[in-house]
Amino acid sequence: MNPALDPPATTVRPQARSNQRVVAVMLTVVVGSLLFVSVQPRVYRAFCEWTGLYDIDRAERVAASSIPARPVTLEFDANTHEGGLIFRPQTTSLVARTGEIVHVVYRIENTRDRTVIGQAIPSYGPQYAGGYVKKLDCFCFKQQTFAPHEIREMPVVFLLDKSLPEDANTVTLSYTFFEVPAGSSNAPATLAESGK
C-alpha cells in the first residue's frame, strides 16, 4: 500500500456522515409522503361526513342499489315567514329517476334596506318522503346572510333513494325561509340540519 495514494481518514469520515444524513433525509421524505398519501383519503372522508357536504359515496351507494330506478315527479315550493324576502324555485316541477342526482336552484331577493339573516327549513310531501331525499348540498344546511337588496341563486343537490315506496309517484320539496335575529343561533339551524 502506498500511503500517498490512500485518502486521509479525516476526509473519508465526514463524507460518509454527509452521505448518511442525505440518505436519512431522503428516507424521511419518502416515508412521510407515503404516510400523507395513505392518511389523506381518510381525512377527506371524515371531513365530508362531519360537514355532510358532497357525500358522493352515499350517492354512489344509493345509485348502485339493486332496486330498479323509476320515474318520480318532483315539485318545488318556496315560502317566507317574513315579508322582506322574495323566495322561489327556478324550476317548479320536473321528472327524475330514483337514484339520479338532481340539481335545482332557488332564487331569493332581500327587498329590505338592511341586512337580513335567514334560515331555510325544509318540508316534504308526502311527509315520509323526507327520509328518502338524500341531500348532497343545500343552502338549508346553514344560516344565510343577505345584504340589502341582494339577489342570490342557491343550489340544492340531492337524489331520491331507490327504496322510495311505490305509492310515492310525486314528491314535493318545500322550503320556508325564517328571518333570524342578528346574533341569534336559534332552533331553525338545528331543525334544518336534522331535516335532511
Rosetta blueprint (number, residue, H / E / L):
1 M L
2 N L
3 P L
4 A L
5 L L
6 D L
7 P L
8 P L
9 A H
10 T H
11 T H
12 V H
13 R H
14 P H
15 Q H
16 A H
17 R H
18 S H
19 N H
20 Q H
21 R H
22 V H
23 V H
24 A H
25 V H
26 M H
27 L H
28 T H
29 V H
30 V H
31 V H
32 G H
33 S H
34 L H
35 L H
36 F H
37 V H
38 S H
39 V H
40 Q H
41 P H
42 R H
43 V H
44 Y H
45 R H
46 A H
47 F H
48 C H
49 E H
50 W H
51 T H
52 G L
53 L L
54 Y L
55 D L
56 I H
57 D H
58 R H
59 A H
60 E H
61 R H
62 V H
63 A H
64 A L
65 S L
66 S L
67 I L
68 P L
69 A L
70 R L
71 P E
72 V E
73 T E
74 L E
75 E E
76 F E
77 D E
78 A E
79 N E
80 T E
81 H L
82 E L
83 G L
84 G L
85 L E
86 I E
87 F E
88 R E
89 P E
90 Q L
91 T L
92 T L
93 S E
94 L E
95 V E
96 A E
97 R E
98 T L
99 G L
100 E L
101 I L
102 V E
103 H E
104 V E
105 V E
106 Y E
107 R E
108 I E
109 E E
110 N E
111 T L
112 R L
113 D L
114 R L
115 T L
116 V E
117 I E
118 G E
119 Q E
120 A E
121 I E
122 P E
123 S E
124 Y E
125 G E
126 P L
127 Q H
128 Y H
129 A H
130 G H
131 G H
132 Y H
133 V E
134 K E
135 K E
136 L E
137 D E
138 C E
139 F H
140 C H
141 F H
142 K L
143 Q L
144 Q E
145 T E
146 F E
147 A L
148 P L
149 H L
150 E L
151 I E
152 R E
153 E E
154 M E
155 P E
156 V E
157 V E
158 F E
159 L E
160 L E
161 D L
162 K L
163 S L
164 L L
165 P L
166 E L
167 D L
168 A L
169 N L
170 T E
171 V E
172 T E
173 L E
174 S E
175 Y E
176 T E
177 F E
178 F E
179 E E
180 V L
181 P L
182 A L
183 G L
184 S L
185 S L
186 N L
187 A H
188 P H
189 A H
190 T H
191 L H
192 A H
193 E H
194 S H
195 G L
196 K L
